[in-house]
Amino acid sequence: MARKGTYYLGRVLKLGTLDQRKLIAALKEPVSIEYRESSWTFIDVIERDYGGVKYVFGRLSKYKPKGEVIIVDTQKRTEETQLEPNLRMASSPFLYIPEHSGIAFLNVYNHIEQKVFINRFCSIVEETHGRFFVDCDIEMVTDLRTFAAKLSSLDGIYQVKAKVSPPNPLFGPLWEDLKDYLIDRNTDRLHINEESPASQPLNTDLPRHVERASMQTEDEPYVTKSSLPIGDAAILMAADGYGHGLVRGKCGDEVIIIKTAETVKNFSYDKDPEPVELFEKVKSLFDEIKNKRHLEH
């Protein structure tokens, strides 16, 4: 029976001069980077077209350039240390779908967990291009139903904070005006931080907007009469994978902080997957997100 693991869904943000071509080139012909006593690179990378949709499969590999293994010397009846160059420690399969800027990757406990994967993946891409005006980031896609449930527990919201980047290639109608603003201003990143006075909460309907957005179907989108306030729009934009944000509120006397990156869309799948089968699974999930959230080109 195949062993299962948890895969997370995110979007690869390509900033500066980094574009789709440069990203895929870095995946296929990466450099190795060092972090503490380990080295990292991409291995087993393939680029394929399946049903008219391109995807890239590979593995983020963690290895020791000067590894050691313990062997048994049956003649001396002793254990001895043997040098083993480039000893693999762990690897995380990933699959990237350019038309969604979407990525899925395996969480490898104690070795390649969510933050580690993002940091090493992006560092390899940037180092491959000499860090010459290229900037790579991965932002997670939020599970809106879980996020909405957490927001609904708050008696009031006292801070809304987000960092967002222009989407490529999809955008959400609920935050379309904010997307247009970023593009018109030629902005790579926008930081928003709204805080209310200590005695009064912010005037926001964010919990209702997130709840209604989470209840959308392919046939019934959530449509607002006017544009969302910039802070609310930024949180929804981050939840769709184009940034990250947090909401600080209160439930009674308790202060609660809810982050978009803590309620990540994920799924269980084989730890050693067949690339095309993983592609079919990941594409179906990103298609569902696109259709239910009514993301558009």
N, C-alpha and C positions, 0 to 999 in steps of 0.2 A: 504493500500500500504506500502511495506517495505521501511524503511528509508535507504538511501544510504550514504556511507562514502567513503573516499579515503584510499586505501591500498597501501603501499609501498613494493617494492621488494628488498631484500638484500640477502647476504650470511653470514652464521654464520662461523666465523673463529675459529678453535679449536687449540689453541697453548699450549705449554708446554706439560703436560701429559693429557690434556683434549682430549678425543676422542669421537666417536659417542656414545658409550655405556654410558660414564659418563655424556655426555650432556643430553641424553634422561632420564637417571636416575634423574638428577637434575630437569628436567621438570616435572616428575611424582611425585617426593617426595621432593619438594623444602622447604627451610627455608623461613622465613619472614625477610625482612630487613626494617630498619627504615631510613627515610630521612626527616629531619626537623620534622614536626608534623604528618607525614603520615607514614603508613606501606605499604609494597608491597609484593606480592607473586603471584604464579601461581595457578589458580583454574580451575575446569572443564576440567582437562587434560585427553585426551584419546589417545591411540596409536592404530592405525588400519592398516590393509593391504587391499588395494583395487586394484583389477586387478594385483596383484603381486608387487605393489608398496607400501611401507610403508610411513605413515605420522603420525604426531603428531599434534593434535589440542588442544588449550587451550586459556586461557585468562590471561593477565597480569592485576592484580587487585590492585587498589589503595584504601586504606581504613583508617579510623581513629580508632585506638584502643579504644579511649575514645570519642566517638562521642556524639553529642547532637542534639535533634530534638525539634521543638516547637510544642506543642499540645494545643488544646483548651479544657479548663475545662468548660463543658456546665452548671455545677451546679453553679460555681462561676462566670461564664461569663468572664473568664480571659484566657490569654495565659500563659503557663508554660513550662519551660525547662525540658525535660526528657532525662536521660542518655541512650545512645544506643551504647553498645560496638560493636566494629568492624563494624562501619558504612561505607558501601561502598560508595566511591566517584565517581569512574569511573573504567571501565575495557576496555581493548583493545584485541579483538580476534586476535589470530595469528595461522598460520599454517606452520609447518616445514616439508620439504621433504628431508630426508637424502641423497638420491641419487644425489641431486643437491646441497646439503648443503644450500638449498634455504629456505628463510623465507618470508612470507607476513604478514603484521600487519596493523591494523587500526589506522589511525591518529585521536586521540581524542583531538579536539581543547581545549586549555586552561588547559588540564589535562595530557594527554599522547601524546605529539607530538613526532616527529621523534627522536630527540636527547634524550628526556626523556625516550622513550621506549628502545632505545639502551642501555643507561646507566643503567637503572633499570634491564632490562632483563639480561645483562651480570653480573651485581653485584650479582643477585640472584643465577645464575649458579655458580659463583666463591665462594660465601659464603657457598653454599650448600656443596661444597667440601673443606671447610675450607681454601680457597685460598692457598692450598698446591700444588704449582707448576702447577696450572691451570690458563689459561688465555683465556678469551672468548671475542670476538669482533663481531660486525655486520658491514659489509661494504655494501653500497648501490650499486645496479646495475644501471648503467647510461643509459639513453635514448640517444643512439649514434646520432640519427638524430638531436635532439635538441642541443647536445654538438657540433656536426659538424657545425651547422648553426652559433653558437656563435663564434667558432674558425675562421670561414671563414670571419668574420667581422673585424678581426685584420689585421693591416698593417704589423706588425712584432711581434715576440715573444721574450721576454727578460728574462723570467724565466720559468723553468719547474721543478716542485717539486712534489714528490710522496713518499708514504709509502706503501709498498706491502708486502704480506706474501705468502708462498707457497700455491698453490691451492690444494683442495681436495674435490671431486675426479676428477674434470674436468680441462682442460687447453685449452688455445687458441693457434692455430698455429702461429699467428702473434707475440706472446711473448713466444714461446716455449723455446727459448734459455735462456731467463731470468729465466724461471721456472726451467730449468735444473741447472742453476748456483746456485739458491737458495737451491735446494735439495742437490747438490754436496757439497755445503759449510755447510749444516745443519743449514741454516739460518731461524729463525722464522720471522724476520722483516728486511727489507732493506729500508733505507731512501736515497733518491736521491734528490739533489738540484743543478740544473744547472742554472747559471746566466751569462748573457753576459755583455760585457762592456756597459756603459751607452749610448754610441753613436752608437752602432751597435747591431742588433738583433742576436739571436742564428741562427746557420745554421741548420734548421730543416724543414722537410716536414710533421710535425705532422698534420696540418689541412687537408692535402690531404689524409694521412693515415686514419684518423678518418672518413673522408667523404666516402672513398672507403669502409671502414669496415662497415659503416652504410648502404651501398647500396648492401651488400651481399644478395644473395638468397640461398636457400638450394641447388640449382643446380650450382650456380656460386659463388665460394668463391673468396675473394681477396687474391691473392698470390703475394708476393714480390720476386724480384730476389735474394736478400740477406737479412740477418738478419737486423731487425730494430735497430737503435741506442738505447742504454740502456734507455735513458730518454723517448723516444717515446714509447718504449715497455712497460715501467713502467706505463705510462698514460693509455695505452690500457688495460693493466692488471688490473689497478684500476677500469677502466670503466666496466670491466666484473664482478666486485664485489669482487676482491681480494686485495683491498687496497683503498686508496683515493689520489687524487692529485689535483694540481691547475696549471693553466697556466696564467702567467702575460704578457700582451701584450699592444700594443698601437693602437688606432684608431685615426689618426690625432695626436692631442696633449693630448688626453685623455688616461689615464692609466686604463686598464680594467683587472680585475681578474676573471677568470672563473674556477669554482670548479666542479669536477666530481660529488660531492654529491649534487649539486644544480640542476642537471638535472636528477632526479631519475625516473626510470620506475615505473609507478603507474597505478591503475585502480579503477573504481568505483564499489562498491558492497555493499550488505546488511550489515548494522551495527550489526545485530544479525543473523549471517549466520548458515545454516545447515552445519556441518563439512564436510560431503562428497561432498556437492555441492561446497563449497569453495575449497576443494581439487581439484576437477575437473577443476575449473577455474585457480587456481594457477599452477597446473601441466601443463596445456596447454600453459601458458605463459612462464614457464621455459623451456619447450620442444621447443617452438618457438625460444627462445633466444639461446638455445644450437644448434639448427639446422641452424639458419641463421648466427650465428657467428662461426659455425663449431667447436664448443668446443668438445674436445675428452678426452677419458680416458687415 
